[in-house]
Amino acid sequence: MVVAAGSFVVAWSPDSAPSFRAIGNPIVGDGKWAGAVALTELNGRTVAVVAHNNQAQAWDLATGESLGRPFGGDEDQFIDALAVGQMNSRQIVVSGGGGDLAQVWDLTAGKQIGAFVGAGSSISLGQMDGKTIAIAGDGLGRVGVWDLAAGRLPGTLLIGHSRAVYAVALGQLEGKTIAVSGGNDGTVRVWDLTVGKQLGSELTGHTDYVFSVAIGQLNGRTIAVSGSKDGTVRVWDLAARKQLGEPLTGHTGEVRSVAVGLLDGRTIAVSGSKDGTVRVWDLAAHKQLGEPLTGHTSEVRSVAVGRLGGETIAISAGGDDGTVRLWGLGSEPVSSGD
């Protein structure tokens, strides 16, 4: 199984339609279920970590070569959450599925180096007070904060959601390490991890489950983007605790995954849906960019945004269609300032 990828540079003016396209052939694993994707940098290479059934595999996207052996856990627990980060100068991956166990892997060595109990199908990695932490939502409406090196909860559980937490993300807001979560109760919540408390009231507007959240920057503001079973993507100003603009609409099915990135200096969101499409949104203009990306024959379960050979790319996992697909979105000029 191979994926062909290279350096494609597509320039487009702010008023023109972007030239989005598929890159290479889909990644097809041994398993029939493509549940999750994540992008990272490893030794200067853009690497995709993809999950098929209960195993994950790292791929060098520039060469199309797999890196090391697949890694995974319980045969009965498919992986539907992947998060990548660093711990003690090592690149790590945390994987989770429908059960309570999350596993920690050394990406370079391809071996398990830890695990923690209390996770569901939502995991995010980051840094707090010099420590690598993971946050994970569970089926009881709680968000756990884990010190990965110590293998324990460094603080209290974050409690506020009334039902299962399906989405978590880590970020920074006004000098604080924060978590954003969404879940079965249709709300988005912001947490100050230093004190273990919710910041302000919950963010409301979605009319159904919140399946995914991501954190980014837009015009100097820290924002969250959320995707919901109601078919909309929403943008939130986290400092002001309010929704920015109207919901982003276009998907004809529930939005399973969202990611935030940069494209030609614009802050974009990429969303994947049960309708089988991947869509790109200009968050400043509050509109969809280009046509939907099509090719998946099942719901898009997971999306990620990154860079490959000078180009902004997206990657998506198609659930029951068993494929992971790579999309070229365009070039981003190198700034001579700052």
N, C-alpha and C positions, 0 to 999 in steps of 0.2 A: 504494500500500500504506500503510495507516494503522493506528495503534493508539490506541484511546481510553483515556485514563487520567485519573483525577481524584483528589480528596481524599476518601477514605472513612475514617471513624473508627468502629472497632468496639471497644467496651469489653467485657471479660469478666473475671469474677472468677477468682481462682486455682483454684477448684474446678470451674469450668464448662468445657465444651468450647469451643474457639475457633471463630470463624466464618470459616473460610477460603473463598476463592472466586476464580474467574478474574476479571480486570479487562479489559474491552474485548475487542477482536478480536486474534487472533494476528498477529504481525509475519511477513509472508511475503515473502521476498526473490526476486530473479530466479533464484537458484540453488535446486536441489532439496535441498541439504544444509545443515542448520543445525548448525554445528560448535562454536560457542563464544559465550559471553556474558560481559560484564563491566559493572559499575555504577560510576559516578563522579559527582562534582559538577563542573559547568562553569558559571561565572558565576551561581552560585546556583540552577542547575537540576539536577534529577536526570536524568542522561543514561545511556542504555544503549548500549553498543557491541556490535553483534551481527555474527556472521560467517555468511555464506552462500557456500558454495563457496570461491572464492579471494579474496573481497572482504569487507570489513567496512564497516559503516555506523553512524554515531552517530544516536541518536534522543532527542528531548526527550520524556520520558514524560508530562509534565503536559499538553502540547499535542498529542501524537501526531505531531509533525512531524519529518521527517528533517533533519539538520544537515549541510550541505555535501554534497560528493560522496562516493560510496563510494571506499574506498582498498583496495589489495591488490597482490598480487605475481604470481608465476608462475601461469599458467593451469592448470598440471598439479599445483599444490600447494595443496590445500584447507587453509584455516585451521582448526585445532582447538585453538589456545591463544591467549588474549588476556590481557594484563595491563595495568592502567592505573596511572598515577602522575604525578609531577611532576619536571621537570628544568629548571633555570634559569628558574623561574617559569612554565614552560609545561606545560600538560596533555599528556601523551604516552600513546601506546598502543604496546605491543610485541606483534607477531603472529608466530605460528609455526605450522608444519604438520608434515607427515611427513618433510620434508627437514631439512638441517642449518642452514638460513639463517633467522635471526630478523630482522624488520624493525622499525625504530623510526619512529613517525609523530607529527607534531605534530597533536594532535586538533583544535585550533581552525582551523589552516590546511588540514588534510587533506592534508598532503604528507609524503613520506618525508624523514627527517633523519638516518638512520643505519641500520646493519645490523651483525650479527655472526654469525660462523660457529661452530657447535659446539652448537647448540640442537637439541632434539628437539621433543616435543609437550608440554612442561611448562615454564612460565615464570612467574616472580614478580618484582615490583618492590618496591624499598624504599630506605632511606637508610642509609649507613654512613660515619662520619667526615665528614659534610657532603657526601657524594657520592651521586648517584643510581646505584644498582646494580641489575643484573638477575641472577637466578640461573636457570640452565637445565640440565635433565638431558639426557643423551644416551643413545644406544643401547648404549654400552660400559660403562655403570654409573658414569659420572662426573657430577659437578655442577660446572659452570663458574660463576665469579663475575665479572661484567662491570662495569667502570666505563663507563657509557654515554656520558658526555661525552667521555671519552678514546677510546672505541671499542676497548677492549682488556681483557684479563684483568688485574686488579690484583694477583692472587695466584696461588697454585697451584690446580690442580684438586682437588676434594674426591673422594677415591677410597675406596670401601669396599663399595659394592654390587657383587654378583657378576655382575649382569645389568642390562638396560636400566632406566633411571630414568624412571618415568612421571609422577611427582608431585613438586612442590617448593612450599615456602611460606617467606616471610620473616617474622621477628618479633623480639621482645626477650625475653630471659630473664636475670634477675638482673643487669641492666645491660649485657648482652652482646647484640650483634646475632647472631642465629642463623638457620640454615636448617633446615628439616625436609624430608626426602625419603622417597619410597617407590617401590618398583619391582617388577620381575619376580621378584625373589628373595623377595618376601613380607614384607620387613622395613621398618620405619620407623626412620630414623636422624636424629640431631640433631647439628648442626655449629656450632662456634664459628667465626664468619667472621673474627674478629680474628686468630686464629692459624692458621686453616685446618685445624682438626682436629676429629675426631668427639668428641662429649661422651658418655662412657660407652659401654656396650654397645648394640647395636641393640635396638630394641623388637620383640618377637616375639609372635605370637598369631594373626595372619592365616594362613590355610592356602592362600592363592593370591595372585596379583598384587595389589599396592596401586596403585590407579588415581588416587587423589586424596588430598591432605592440606590441612588448613587450620589456622591458629593462632588462638587466642582466649584469653579470660580467664574463669575460672569460680571464684567464691568466693575471689578473690584469688590464684588459682593460674594460671600459664600452662599452657595445655593445647594439645594437637594433636588433631584429629579426622581419622580416616582412613577411606576407603571402598575396598572390595576386590572382586575377582572372586568371593570366597567368599560374597558377598551380605550381609556385615555392615558395620556402622559401629562403629568403636571409638574410645574416648576415652582419652587418655594424659596423665598428669601429668608434664610435662617436667622439673621440678626433681627429683622423686622417681624418675624413669625407670621408671614402672610404669603399667599399665593401670588405669583407674578403672571398677570395676564389670564386669558381664558385657557381652558384645557387644550392640549394639542390632540387633535382628532384626525383620523384617517384609517386607523386599523379597524377591521371589521370583526375582530375577535379580541379576547382578553390579552393584555400586554404582560408577557411572562418575564421579561428581562429588560433592563436599561443600563446604559453605560455613558459616561461623559468623557469628552476629549476635545482636541483642538484641530481645526481644519482651516488652513489659510488664515490663521489669526482669529477665527471665529470659534466661540464655544459651541460645541455641538452635543447633542444626545443621539445615541443610537438605540433603537428599540426593536425587540423581537416579539412576535405575537403568535397566538394560536391560529391566526389566519395564514400562517406560513411565510409571511413577509418580514423583511428587515427594513426599517425606515430610518432616515437621517433627518434631524431637526436642527435648524439654526435657532439657538435659544435667544439671541438678541433680537432677531427679526420676528421670532415667535411663529415660524412657519416651517413646513417640510421642504427639504432640499431634494431636488431631483425626483425621479420615479422610485417606487418601492423596489427593493432588491429581491428578486424572485429566483427560485430554484429548489427550495425545500418543498417537500411534499407532505410534511407534517408540521405540527406546531414548532416554533422556534423557542427552545427552552432557555438558551443562555447566549448572551452577546458580550463582547469585549472590544475595546478600541486601543490601538497602539500605533507604532511607527515601524516601517520596513523599507529600507533602501531609500530614505528621503520622502516617503509617502505615508500619509495617514491611511490606516487600514482598519477594517472591522473583521471580526470572526464570529461565527454563529454555529450553534449546535442544534440539530433538527429533530431531537427526540426520537420518535418512532421511525423516521426515515433513515436513521443510522449514520448520517453524514455530518461532518464539520466542514463549513465552507468559508473561504477567505475572499474578502471584498476589497478592491482598491477604491479609495474615496478621493484621492487627489494629493497634490503636493502642498507643503507648508513652507513659505519662504523663511530663510534663516535671517533672523533679526541682527542688525549690526549695532543696535543700541543695547542699553542695560548692561 
